């Protein structure tokens, strides 16, 4: 798949800031910059979402990648894994998110968060009262609200990227441990 809309020209300051943060300009920013207000608001809200700290960073990182895999957002898997490395999260676990059901590396809480992220991502959502209550018992209410809203935001971002034709840029190539492919060879987890 190729970009469905050409990249817009970014202001030099924005371009330089993106390169400083990620080492390259994210194509999803270049695509959305056709509407600078949308792009700037999305970047601002994404920054605020990234600063939330009531829920564990690893749980949110795994949830992000668990949303990206079934939606097919290779860019999100790529950058999510890259960000996990930069945040010094457990890369052995993060690399296994695309095939979490068949992996033995996740704790029961992590598995439940991954299942919850997938349930929120399904159309229609398949979140159950029992699933929610089980997580709420182990997380406090602020963490549960944050995790839920974080997963909803990631659903927005992944779906925008896929609809615009944004694919992996190879950010995760810098990671020491390769990202696992999804079972069934769907290719959604591919970072190539």
N, C-alpha and C positions, 0 to 999 in steps of 0.2 A: 504494500500500500504506500502511496505517496501522499504528501501534504495535499489537502483538498482546496487550500487557499494559499497563495504565495505568502512568503514571509514579508512583514512590514518592516520598514526601517525604524530602528529604535534610536532614541536620543543617545548621544555619546555617553553621557553620565550613567544612564540605565545600562547600556551595553557594558561599560567598564565595571559597574557594580556586579553584574551577573557573572562576568569572567572572574572577578575577585572571589565571589562566593563559591562558584561551581567549576571554574576552570574553562568554561565555555558559556555561550549564550543559549539558554534553553529554547528549543524551537517552539514550544507551546507559548512562550512569552512573545516571540516574534510573530506568531500567527495571531494571537489575541490582540496585539498592538494595533491592528486595524481599527480597533475601538480603544484608544488609549485609556479612556475612563474605565471601561470594563477591565482592561489589563491591570491598571493601577489598583483598582478596588480589589481585584482578585489577589494580587500580590500582597496588598495590605492585610486582607482578611487571612490569607494563607500564613503570613508572618505572625498574626495574632494567634491563630490555631496552633502554630508551632511553638508558641511561648507558653501555652497552657501547661500546668504542671501538677494537676491533681491526680492524674492517672500515670502509671509507670510508662516511661519512654519506650521500653522494649515491647510492652503490650501494644502500644499505639503503632509502633513500627511494624510489628507482625500483622496487626489489623489492616494497616495500609496496604501491605503486600497481598494480604488475603482478599482484599477488595479488588485489587488490580489484576490478579490472575484470572478470575472468571470473567471479568469485564473485557479482558484482552488488552490491557494497557501496558504494553512493553516499556513505554517511557517511564511509567510510574514504578514498575518493578525495578527497572534499571536505576533510576535516581533514588528510589527508596532503599535499595540495597547499598548504594553508594553512601547515602546519608547515615545508614546504620553503621557503616564502617567509620565514618567521620565522628559519630557520637560514641564510638568505642563500645557498641553493643555486641552481643554474642553473634559473630558472623556464621559460626557453624549452625546455629539455629536459624538465623535469618536466611541463610542460603537454602534452607529446606522448606520455607513457607509455601512455595508453589506445589509441593507434594506433602504437605503436612500430615494428611491422613495416614500416609504410609511410613512416616518417619517416627522414630522412637525418641527424638531429642527433646520434645516439648513436655512441659509439666502439665498436669491436669488443668490448671488455671489458663495456661497459654492455649491449650487445645480448645477450651471453652470460649476464649476470646476469638480465636480463629473461626470457630463454628458460628459465633454470634455475628462476626463481620460478614461472613458468607450469607447468613440468614437475612441480615439487613440489606444485602446487595441483591438478593433474589427479587424477581418481579412476579407477583407481589411479594413483599417481605414475608419471611417464614419464621420470624421471631415468635417464640412461645412465652407464655407466662412463666413456665418452669425454667426456661433458659435464662430469662431476665432475672428472675428471683435468685437463681443459683449464683449468677455473677454478682448481684447486689449483696448477697450474703458475704462474699469474699472481698468485695470492693466497697468503699463507703459511698454514700449518695453523690458527693461531688465528683468522685472518680467515675462513677457510672454515667452520670450526665455528660461528663467530658468525653468519655470513650464513645458514647452513643453519638454525640454531636461531631466528634472527630471522624467517625466512620461515615456519617452522612456527608460531611464535607469532602472526604476522599472519593465518595461515590460521584459527587459533582465533578471533581477534577478529572477522574479517570474517564468518565463518559464524554466530557468536553474534548479531551485529548484524542480518544478513539474516533469521535465524530469528525474532528478536524484532520484526521489522518496522521497525527503526531506519533512517531515511533521511537524506539530506543535510540539514544545518541551515544551509547557506549560508556556512560559514566562509570558503570560497575566494572569495566575492564581493569580498573585500578585495584579492585578487590583481590585479596590473596586467594580466597576460596571461591570457586565458580558457583554461580546461581543454578540451582537444580531446575531441570525442565519439568513441566507439569506432566503427570501421568496421562497416557493416551496420546501423546505427541501432538497436542493441539497447537503447540508453538507459542501460546500466549505468554509463557514465561521466558521465551528467548530474548536475550539481550543483544543478539546480533543484528 
